[in-house]
Amino acid sequence: MRDKTLCVNRAPVSHEGFASLATPTYRASTIVFDSAEAYAKRSQRGPDGYTYGLHGTPTSRTLEAKITALEQGERTVLVPSGQAAITIVFLSVLMPGDSVLIPDTAYPPVAVSARIT
């Protein structure tokens, strides 16, 4: 293999015999699958099927599970920003043409999100 290829391929390191109470931090811009078929079937494992980026890594899923347990909730979904959280709420409950009253003291990007039609 060439040097550039060696730099991006991870070395085979055994994790056997290593146990930690801490959840490892998984950071990945690309999730590797064994085949195209495995990628296509990832959603059959439920909403936890990995796709791309930081969303849905074992690290974020562990945090979501902990928050759900602490709050005695049904499910927790982490998003990368306050703007993303606000947008998810709007998109899940509003229909095109609906109106939302937003106070002047709200987080400024909320007004921008509310204008989406």
N, C-alpha and C positions, 0 to 999 in steps of 0.2 A: 504494500500500500504506500501511497505517497504521503508526505508529511502532512499536507492539509487534510487528507482523509483520516489519518491517525488522530489528528487533533479533535475531530468531531465524533469519533467513535469512542464509546466508553470502554474502559478496560474491564475485563471479566474479574470482578472482585467478589468473593464469597461473603454472604451476610450470615452464614451459618455460625451459630455460637454467639452471635451478637444480639442482645436484647436490651432495649431501652424503654423506660417509661415515657420518655418524651416522643412526641409525634415528629417525624422528620419533616423538613421543609422540602416539598417537591416544587420545583420551578421548571417549567418546560414551555417552550414556544411550539413544540410539535410533539404529539403523542404517537408512538410507534405501535403499529398493529402487525400481527403475524402475516396477514393477507388482506386482500381487498374484501373478501367475504367476512372476515372478522370485523373489519371496519363497518361494513354494511349492517351487521347484526348487533352492533354495540348498543343500540337503543332498545333491544329486546331484553337487556338486563335491567330495564327500568330507567328512571330519570338520571341515574348515576353513570350512564355510559359516557366515557371520556371522548372528547373531540379535539379541542385545540386550546392552547393557552393555559392560563392559571385557573379558569373556572372548572370545577369538578375534580381537582386533584385530590389525592388522599388527605393532604393537609387541610384544604378548605372544607372537604366533606366532614372531617373530624371536628373542626370548629363548628360547623353547622349542627352536627349531632349534639355536641356539648351544649350549645345555646338552646337547642330544642329541649333537651333534658332539663336544663336549669329553669327554663320558662314554662316547662310542662306543656309544650306546644305540640303541634302536629308535624310541622316541617319548617325549617329555616332555609332561606336562600340568601347567600351573600352576594352583594353586587359591589363593583369597584368604587362607587362614589355616591354621594348624596343625590346628585342629579340623576344617576341611574335608578336609584331607589324611588325617587319621586316619579320618574317616567314610567316605571313598572306599575306603580299604583294607578296612575292615570290611564295607562293602556289597558289595565285589567278591569276597570270599572266604568270607563266612559265610552260613549258611542260618538261617532261623528255628529257634530251639531250640538252636543251637550254643552252646558255652561258650568263654569266653576267659579265660585267667589273666592278670591285670594286677597288677604289683607296686605297692605303696603309693607308690613314688617316681615313678610315671608322671605325666605331664602331667594335672592334675586332671580336665579335661573328658573324658579317655579313658574313665574309669569310667562317665560318663553315656552316652557313645556306645555302650559295650559292653552297656548294659542295653536297648538297642533290640530289640524282638522283632517 
